[in-house]
Amino acid sequence: MDYKKLADLLFPDNKFTVEEIEKKYPKRKLEKNAYVTRFAPSPTGYMHLGGFFQALIDYNLAKRSGGVFYLRIEDTDQKREIAGASAIILNILTSYGFLPDEYQLKGGVTVGDYGPYYQSERKEIYKAYAKKLVSEGKAFPCFCRKTEGLSDVKEKREKKFAVGINEDKDPCRNLTLEQIETNLKEGKTFAIRLKSKGDGVRKIKFHDGAKGEVEILENSMDAVLLKNDMMPTYNFAHPVDDTLMGTNVVVRGEEWLPSYPLHAEIFEALGFEQPKYIHSPLIYKLNEQGNKNKISKRKHPEADMRYFDKEGYDKQAVVEYLMNLINSNFENWRRVNPDADIMEFPFDGFKITANTPIFDFVKLNDVSKEIISHYSAEKCYEELLLWARENSLENVDYLVKDKDYVTKVLNIDREKPKPRKDIYKWSMFFDVFDYMFSAPAKFEVEEENKKDFEEVLKTYKKYIDLSSKEKWFENIKKMAAELGYATDNSDFKKNPEKYKGNVAKVCEYIRVAVTGRKNSPDLYEIMILLGEKQVLERLAQFA
């Protein structure tokens, strides 16, 4: 067959040739061992936690090597595209401090010289490379109905059973030039398929950055490259775009591992050098029965990265928690280097944990508590206000109007060698410190202790003195002794029957009256901030 004639017949009016395109995309000038990575999501409504996990690897690989991290939107399946989704993705990356070096705003500015960064705007590029493959006898037109409306989703499903299976080749690969011309005259649409050389028996080997050495059956599928609307499948767009944009490391989920043989064959057919691959593990979560399930938006609200913002999780905490899922030695490093910048961690994207990452809110909360506890009160105020402006507008006026007071509340038991760890997300603030803004309505006191509780509070009105912490506690001890409570804890432990309790019990009763709780930050600091008048008002309801 005259393949050049066939290519001209199928693509009579292409805007560009391959040669013209490659002049527009010169090889990047990079330092030795610099990585160019891309985060390439589909704009289908939200940023998935698993996608952000991969973006975190991409960003660290690029930035730590002096390379480039760019955002490419894979929007070739426009039936599934959600308006505004790409803006959500870019906003989330930016809010976490991972602004891409290159990106494109929908209908707006383009940052970078290797765009367009929306695949839907690169249609003519794919057509040029498809024409090249046809002209070399490496691809052919397929008029079968099964190609009509073929979507990226279906193509992704096809890979699960078609890659590495020795099926009959697509019947359209054997059409003569005359038969193809007849189909075109009849107005039939066509897709472009790869003319696979695989037999489904031979195996290929390659090195994966996460999995190590992998052996897998070669591709034997005549895969669709261009759908009949001339939009590419992921399988075709990936080799073309990553080559032209200079990507030298591709990070993607391990569910794509079976597609490697197909992509390897397409790279070879195009004459392109393959990038390195890191097939990162998928994030799972344990259900109530202890079984693992992949994180999914249908079952897990935290699959959507916006969940963490709405709940008020600190962004550094989310990042550090995920870093530990990527490199298991991160936690130990952070313990030894509590004040170090996260970029000082010896990150290695090619040594991702081999274990399946299990998302655990308990662990995330612990990480977040630790990080927030070391923030200054001013930093906490800024983060709290930022969260409230997006998620709790009813509290914004108060936070702005009483900044000084709120900051002082946030500073209780903070900026100390062992700071208190009450908060792991900003949405907790008004619940944790509700007693600092209004008198408590409920009190944690047992029925059998109510008589002693009220006796202490009635007496304490005569002893209250907030002039200094030493004087305040000295007076509490005097009152305790007067009421029959031990002031020497060692004596109390030896002879508990001699006393109603100890000074700690007296402080507990005062704490409950003032805050409603047995457990709170430093009681003296709370009382100082509330002021003596308000403290007396709270005590008065019990005596």
C-alpha positions as MATLAB code, in Angstrom:
seq = 'MDYKKLADLLFPDNKFTVEEIEKKYPKRKLEKNAYVTRFAPSPTGYMHLGGFFQALIDYNLAKRSGGVFYLRIEDTDQKREIAGASAIILNILTSYGFLPDEYQLKGGVTVGDYGPYYQSERKEIYKAYAKKLVSEGKAFPCFCRKTEGLSDVKEKREKKFAVGINEDKDPCRNLTLEQIETNLKEGKTFAIRLKSKGDGVRKIKFHDGAKGEVEILENSMDAVLLKNDMMPTYNFAHPVDDTLMGTNVVVRGEEWLPSYPLHAEIFEALGFEQPKYIHSPLIYKLNEQGNKNKISKRKHPEADMRYFDKEGYDKQAVVEYLMNLINSNFENWRRVNPDADIMEFPFDGFKITANTPIFDFVKLNDVSKEIISHYSAEKCYEELLLWARENSLENVDYLVKDKDYVTKVLNIDREKPKPRKDIYKWSMFFDVFDYMFSAPAKFEVEEENKKDFEEVLKTYKKYIDLSSKEKWFENIKKMAAELGYATDNSDFKKNPEKYKGNVAKVCEYIRVAVTGRKNSPDLYEIMILLGEKQVLERLAQFA';
ca = [
       0.000    0.000    0.000;
       1.104    3.562   -0.677;
       1.077    4.797    2.934;
       1.958    8.357    2.033;
      -1.038    8.543   -0.265;
      -3.186    7.036    2.502;
      -1.951    9.653    4.973;
      -2.752   12.499    2.567;
      -6.167   10.963    1.930;
      -7.006   10.790    5.643;
      -5.442   14.133    6.582;
      -5.752   16.411    3.550;
      -5.753   19.710    5.409;
      -3.518   19.406    8.465;
      -2.356   22.808    9.670;
       1.133   21.692   10.690;
       3.760   19.174    9.810;
       5.718   17.294   12.446;
       8.833   19.251   11.477;
       7.074   22.591   12.005;
       5.763   21.482   15.387;
       9.120   20.288   16.660;
      10.691   23.643   15.830;
       8.164   25.242   18.187;
       9.150   22.905   21.020;
      12.941   23.018   21.354;
      14.694   20.783   23.825;
      14.704   22.321   27.306;
      17.955   23.723   28.640;
      18.371   21.962   31.964;
      21.042   21.421   34.543;
      22.381   17.883   34.757;
      19.979   15.548   36.600;
      17.187   18.152   36.602;
      13.690   16.678   36.360;
      10.783   18.001   34.345;
       7.525   16.725   35.794;
       3.921   17.385   35.053;
       0.663   17.108   36.920;
      -1.903   16.242   34.272;
      -5.420   15.844   35.705;
      -8.724   15.685   33.890;
     -11.059   18.612   34.706;
     -13.924   16.473   35.981;
     -14.988   18.500   39.008;
     -12.490   18.354   41.838;
      -8.922   17.641   42.880;
      -8.648   14.048   44.108;
      -6.522   13.292   47.162;
      -4.674   10.656   45.119;
      -3.965   13.207   42.409;
      -2.618   15.673   44.945;
      -0.449   12.861   46.342;
       1.087   12.445   42.876;
       1.424   16.216   42.397;
       3.368   16.369   45.652;
       5.853   13.849   44.255;
       6.037   15.768   40.964;
       6.681   19.081   42.702;
       9.405   17.739   44.975;
      11.193   15.909   42.170;
      11.286   19.042   40.021;
      12.047   21.671   42.647;
      14.725   19.719   44.493;
      16.575   19.004   41.241;
      16.390   22.512   39.780;
      13.920   21.356   37.162;
      10.424   22.320   36.016;
       6.999   21.426   37.403;
       4.124   22.214   35.057;
       0.356   21.746   34.955;
      -1.284   20.211   31.886;
      -5.044   19.799   31.701;
      -6.119   16.601   29.936;
      -9.535   17.688   28.702;
      -9.919   15.593   25.568;
     -13.038   13.900   26.951;
     -15.105   17.071   26.930;
     -18.382   15.320   27.728;
     -17.098   14.730   31.265;
     -15.537   18.162   31.734;
     -16.983   20.289   34.540;
     -16.902   24.053   34.120;
     -14.404   25.667   36.466;
     -12.710   22.384   37.388;
      -9.298   23.398   36.060;
      -9.430   26.600   38.130;
     -10.173   24.518   41.242;
      -7.122   22.365   40.521;
      -4.802   25.339   40.045;
      -6.201   27.124   43.120;
      -5.586   24.108   45.322;
      -2.030   23.639   44.073;
      -1.327   27.328   44.613;
      -2.923   27.473   48.072;
      -0.635   24.670   49.230;
       2.401   26.499   47.862;
       2.861   24.374   44.750;
       2.394   26.977   42.031;
       3.428   25.325   38.748;
       6.269   26.896   36.791;
       4.127   26.593   33.670;
       0.337   26.584   33.357;
      -2.553   28.098   31.487;
      -5.694   29.833   32.664;
      -8.815   28.799   30.801;
      -9.395   31.488   28.223;
      -6.636   33.591   29.759;
      -2.923   33.948   30.270;
      -0.409   31.216   29.469;
       2.733   30.958   31.588;
       5.475   28.980   29.852;
       6.758   28.349   26.327;
       5.538   24.772   25.841;
       1.776   25.296   25.669;
      -1.031   25.170   24.978;
      -1.381   23.390   28.316;
      -4.938   22.261   27.543;
      -4.957   19.133   25.386;
      -8.165   20.209   23.659;
      -6.157   23.093   22.153;
      -3.462   20.722   20.822;
      -5.690   18.810   18.419;
      -3.681   19.803   15.335;
      -0.497   18.539   16.986;
      -1.952   15.066   17.490;
      -3.270   14.985   13.948;
       0.204   15.758   12.616;
       1.770   12.843   14.496;
      -1.093   10.518   13.577;
      -0.538   11.391    9.922;
       3.169   10.639   10.345;
       2.428    7.186   11.771;
      -0.033    6.414    8.962;
       2.492    7.538    6.340;
       5.017    5.103    7.826;
       2.574    2.194    7.901;
       2.465    2.186   11.713;
      -1.182    3.210   12.082;
      -4.375    2.779   10.095;
      -7.949    4.090    9.879;
     -10.677    2.116   11.612;
     -14.284    2.531   10.479;
     -15.794    0.097   12.987;
     -18.814    1.357   14.915;
     -17.128    0.507   18.191;
     -14.885    3.546   17.735;
     -17.840    5.924   17.609;
     -17.920    8.146   20.662;
     -15.021    6.266   22.214;
     -14.006    8.177   25.312;
     -10.880    8.281   27.399;
     -12.818    6.499   30.129;
     -13.623    3.612   27.815;
     -10.043    3.602   26.586;
      -8.856    3.324   30.175;
     -11.205    0.413   30.718;
      -9.969   -1.246   27.528;
      -6.436   -1.350   28.858;
      -7.494   -3.647   31.685;
      -8.285   -6.525   29.369;
      -6.666   -5.659   26.051;
      -3.037   -4.935   26.937;
      -0.979   -8.089   26.701;
      -3.799  -10.273   25.354;
      -3.243  -11.937   21.978;
      -6.554  -11.059   20.371;
      -7.263  -10.941   16.653;
      -6.025   -7.662   15.249;
      -8.571   -5.064   14.295;
     -10.151   -6.086   10.938;
      -9.770   -2.597    9.505;
      -5.968   -2.946    9.473;
      -6.359   -5.159    6.380;
      -8.481   -2.762    4.316;
      -7.118   -1.911    0.891;
      -6.603    1.674   -0.225;
      -9.616    1.299   -2.513;
     -11.836    0.107    0.351;
     -10.714    3.029    2.483;
     -11.462    5.461   -0.318;
     -14.951    3.952   -0.683;
     -15.659    4.335    3.032;
     -14.562    7.962    2.936;
     -16.755    8.693   -0.087;
     -19.694    7.215    1.805;
     -19.058    9.751    4.575;
     -18.015    7.234    7.181;
     -16.055    8.581   10.113;
     -12.902    6.854   11.226;
     -10.567    6.557   14.169;
      -6.817    6.034   13.913;
      -5.428    2.861   15.470;
      -1.907    1.723   16.189;
      -0.759   -1.164   14.021;
       0.667   -3.207   16.863;
       3.658   -5.460   16.238;
       3.055   -7.445   19.422;
       1.955  -11.073   19.557;
       0.897  -11.178   23.195;
       3.471  -13.863   23.956;
       6.751  -12.007   24.222;
       7.581  -10.160   27.420;
       9.338   -6.864   27.977;
      11.274   -5.645   30.994;
      11.585   -2.125   32.317;
      12.569   -0.317   35.498;
       9.866    1.515   37.398;
      10.873    4.167   39.928;
       8.527    2.771   42.567;
       8.191   -0.919   41.684;
      11.754   -1.674   40.605;
      12.314   -4.191   37.810;
       9.045   -5.169   36.112;
       8.450   -7.914   33.551;
       5.188   -7.784   31.636;
       3.630   -9.066   28.397;
       4.175   -6.752   25.463;
       1.259   -4.931   23.904;
      -0.729   -6.725   21.227;
      -3.681   -4.362   20.883;
      -4.360   -2.159   17.908;
      -5.148    0.663   20.302;
      -7.092    3.747   19.320;
      -4.810    6.777   18.969;
      -7.293    9.322   17.617;
     -11.010    8.945   18.200;
     -13.367    9.580   15.316;
     -13.703   13.221   16.410;
      -9.907   13.444   15.927;
      -9.337   13.972   19.647;
      -6.594   11.781   21.101;
      -6.884    9.096   23.717;
      -4.645    9.406   26.763;
      -2.548    6.584   25.341;
      -1.561    8.728   22.342;
      -1.567   12.221   23.862;
       0.760   11.161   26.681;
       3.764   10.212   24.478;
       3.272   13.216   22.173;
       2.819   15.846   24.872;
       5.395   14.551   27.315;
       7.998   14.424   24.559;
       7.300   17.878   23.158;
       7.088   19.417   26.641;
      10.322   17.795   27.734;
       8.906   15.650   30.536;
      11.584   13.240   31.719;
       9.780   11.725   34.724;
       6.121   10.652   34.658;
       4.433   10.104   38.016;
       1.094    8.323   37.802;
      -0.984    5.871   39.817;
      -0.102    2.198   39.816;
      -3.392    1.406   38.060;
      -1.629    2.578   34.883;
       1.142   -0.011   35.182;
      -0.610   -2.507   32.813;
      -0.689    0.180   30.116;
       3.085    0.560   30.060;
       3.617   -1.932   27.171;
       1.151   -0.032   24.984;
       2.801    3.287   25.741;
       6.255    1.797   25.170;
       5.163    0.642   21.708;
       3.695    4.057   20.857;
       6.876    5.825   21.985;
       8.891    3.456   19.797;
       6.596    3.961   16.805;
       6.945    7.731   17.139;
      10.722    7.477   17.495;
      10.613    9.153   20.903;
      12.768    8.458   23.951;
      10.697    7.295   26.887;
      10.721    9.205   30.186;
      11.320    7.512   33.511;
       8.158    6.241   35.186;
       7.104    6.230   38.820;
       3.881    4.286   39.314;
       2.921    5.514   42.761;
       0.739    3.418   45.085;
      -2.941    4.237   45.442;
      -4.197    5.546   48.774;
      -6.548    3.251   50.662;
      -8.674    3.561   53.762;
      -9.794    0.915   56.238;
     -13.529    0.377   56.641;
     -15.245   -0.590   59.888;
     -14.506   -4.251   59.217;
     -10.809   -3.520   58.767;
     -10.878   -4.110   55.014;
      -9.014   -1.840   52.602;
     -10.883    0.268   50.064;
      -9.483    2.748   47.586;
     -10.203    6.341   48.538;
     -13.153    7.435   46.413;
     -15.352   10.510   46.431;
     -18.501    8.359   46.539;
     -17.486    6.773   49.836;
     -14.982    9.211   51.325;
     -15.540   12.993   51.419;
     -11.814   13.467   52.039;
     -11.170   12.233   48.480;
     -11.930   15.824   47.440;
      -9.029   18.066   48.499;
     -11.487   20.892   49.214;
     -12.684   18.840   52.193;
      -9.533   19.684   54.150;
     -10.019   23.413   53.575;
     -13.658   23.301   54.615;
     -12.805   21.376   57.768;
      -9.999   23.783   58.549;
      -7.017   21.460   58.403;
      -3.698   23.243   58.397;
      -2.126   22.976   54.947;
       1.354   22.234   56.240;
      -0.096   19.378   58.286;
      -1.797   17.839   55.236;
       1.429   18.070   53.241;
       3.601   16.620   56.014;
       1.171   13.773   56.598;
       1.223   12.878   52.895;
       5.011   13.210   52.802;
       5.196   10.454   55.393;
       3.002    8.260   53.168;
       5.426    8.896   50.296;
       8.700    8.433   52.205;
       8.276    6.470   55.437;
      11.432    7.992   56.934;
       9.919   11.496   56.900;
       8.349   11.123   60.344;
      11.663   10.254   61.993;
      13.383   13.098   60.163;
      10.766   15.572   61.383;
      11.122   14.309   64.939;
      14.871   14.982   64.833;
      14.451   18.261   62.918;
      11.292   19.845   64.376;
      12.055   23.367   63.143;
      13.630   22.584   59.770;
      12.055   23.693   56.493;
      10.367   20.755   54.798;
      12.540   21.295   51.703;
      15.552   20.248   53.795;
      14.161   16.720   54.031;
      16.161   14.356   51.775;
      13.169   13.514   49.589;
      13.549   10.642   47.148;
      10.741   10.151   44.656;
      12.371    6.934   43.509;
      12.166    5.394   46.979;
       8.460    5.620   47.581;
       7.222    3.350   50.332;
       6.445   -0.115   49.012;
       3.578   -0.499   51.472;
       0.050    0.457   50.498;
      -0.603    3.911   52.016;
      -3.536    3.843   54.437;
      -5.182    7.193   55.060;
      -5.668    7.588   58.808;
      -7.419   10.622   60.302;
      -6.051    9.862   63.777;
      -2.518   10.156   62.449;
      -3.343   13.265   60.412;
      -4.877   14.877   63.504;
      -1.769   14.100   65.557;
       0.476   15.620   62.897;
      -1.741   18.690   62.686;
      -1.846   19.129   66.486;
       1.918   19.033   66.627;
       2.391   21.566   63.852;
      -0.260   24.020   65.078;
       1.072   23.831   68.652;
       4.366   25.335   67.458;
       2.783   28.242   65.593;
       2.894   31.679   67.175;
      -0.403   33.156   68.323;
      -0.164   35.697   65.496;
       0.304   32.940   62.916;
      -2.669   31.046   64.379;
      -4.810   34.163   64.166;
      -3.898   34.697   60.510;
      -4.716   31.090   59.617;
      -7.956   31.152   61.607;
      -9.106   34.356   59.908;
      -8.158   32.994   56.486;
     -10.234   29.861   57.130;
     -13.189   31.843   58.512;
     -13.337   34.144   55.490;
     -13.850   31.119   53.262;
     -15.904   28.873   55.527;
     -17.337   30.715   58.552;
     -18.401   34.207   57.544;
     -20.499   34.647   60.683;
     -17.302   34.795   62.746;
     -15.227   37.084   60.542;
     -16.504   40.383   61.982;
     -15.804   39.232   65.490;
     -12.316   38.001   64.651;
     -11.448   41.315   62.982;
     -13.068   43.505   65.646;
     -11.451   41.694   68.596;
      -8.148   40.648   67.066;
      -6.171   41.485   70.210;
      -8.408   39.430   72.476;
      -8.614   36.451   70.075;
      -4.838   36.476   69.677;
      -4.419   36.426   73.465;
      -6.828   33.489   73.698;
      -4.830   31.654   71.064;
      -1.666   32.370   73.037;
      -2.839   30.545   76.186;
      -0.289   27.801   76.861;
       1.443   28.616   73.575;
       5.011   29.672   72.780;
       6.327   27.483   75.579;
       8.811   24.566   75.593;
       5.856   22.166   75.826;
       2.898   23.937   74.218;
      -0.618   22.648   74.667;
      -2.145   20.699   71.765;
      -5.879   21.378   71.784;
      -6.490   22.188   68.128;
      -5.845   20.129   65.011;
      -8.052   22.137   62.661;
      -9.104   25.757   62.657;
     -12.817   24.950   62.687;
     -12.346   23.690   66.262;
     -11.372   27.068   67.693;
     -14.763   28.366   68.820;
     -15.730   24.972   70.241;
     -12.465   24.431   72.100;
     -12.442   27.975   73.503;
     -16.187   28.619   73.706;
     -15.904   29.520   77.428;
     -13.658   32.454   76.490;
     -16.530   34.086   74.619;
     -19.566   33.220   76.748;
     -20.266   31.654   80.126;
     -20.581   27.858   79.987;
     -24.040   26.300   80.151;
     -22.906   22.799   81.134;
     -20.491   21.781   83.855;
     -18.432   18.617   84.242;
     -19.134   17.890   87.892;
     -20.401   14.632   89.375;
     -23.614   14.654   91.414;
     -21.859   13.307   94.503;
     -19.344   16.182   94.392;
     -21.831   19.028   93.974;
     -21.915   19.948   97.673;
     -18.116   20.240   97.894;
     -18.065   21.980   94.510;
     -20.459   24.712   95.665;
     -18.683   25.092   99.008;
     -15.357   25.754   97.283;
     -16.867   28.315   94.908;
     -18.720   30.149   97.667;
     -15.537   30.386   99.709;
     -13.286   31.272   96.812;
     -14.980   34.647   96.302;
     -13.149   35.808   99.425;
      -9.775   34.529   98.237;
      -9.679   35.502   94.571;
      -6.596   37.556   93.724;
      -5.291   37.817   90.168;
      -2.474   40.271   90.852;
       0.133   37.588   90.164;
       0.176   33.869   89.512;
       2.095   33.239   92.733;
      -0.414   35.211   94.844;
      -3.338   33.566   93.024;
      -2.107   30.049   93.776;
      -1.047   30.920   97.321;
      -4.599   32.023   98.090;
      -6.053   28.856   96.579;
      -3.818   26.786   98.870;
      -4.923   28.817  101.930;
      -8.556   28.235  101.060;
      -7.921   24.556  100.423;
      -6.387   24.118  103.874;
      -9.283   25.978  105.498;
     -11.816   23.662  103.827;
      -9.974   20.440  104.703;
      -8.063   19.771  101.498;
      -4.435   18.641  101.509;
      -1.851   21.225  100.420;
       0.956   18.675  100.445;
       0.322   16.081   97.750;
       2.726   13.503   99.207;
       0.874   13.665  102.512;
      -2.425   13.297  100.676;
      -1.190   10.140   98.964;
      -0.118    8.669  102.321;
      -3.283    9.637  104.182;
      -6.114   10.264  101.708;
      -8.770    9.494  104.310;
      -7.769   12.599  106.298;
      -8.767   15.020  103.516;
     -11.644   15.913  101.218;
      -9.114   15.937   98.413;
      -6.062   17.918   97.430;
      -5.330   21.340   95.941;
      -5.678   19.880   92.461;
      -9.306   19.019   93.254;
      -9.944   22.559   94.433;
      -8.448   23.934   91.217;
     -10.619   21.505   89.257;
     -13.780   22.876   90.889;
     -12.754   26.453   90.058;
     -11.834   25.422   86.517;
     -15.233   23.761   85.988;
     -17.073   26.839   87.272;
     -15.145   29.146   84.955;
     -14.866   26.965   81.817;
     -17.422   24.203   82.324;
     -14.627   21.640   81.861;
     -12.271   19.624   83.998;
      -9.558   19.960   81.390;
      -8.486   23.282   79.931;
      -5.360   25.333   79.299;
      -3.689   27.268   82.124;
      -6.463   28.351   84.503;
      -4.714   31.515   85.684;
      -4.188   32.730   82.110;
      -7.869   32.081   81.384;
      -8.988   34.046   84.422;
      -6.661   36.943   83.628;
      -8.083   37.219   80.123;
     -11.686   36.978   81.308;
     -11.044   39.502   84.064;
     -11.983   39.333   87.737;
     -15.444   40.796   87.228;
     -16.492   38.129   84.731;
     -14.914   35.347   86.816;
     -16.912   36.472   89.871;
     -20.087   36.538   87.793;
     -19.466   32.910   86.792;
     -18.787   31.896   90.391;
     -21.897   33.718   91.632;
     -24.333   31.293   90.030;
     -23.119   28.551   92.387;
     -23.055   30.524   95.630;
];
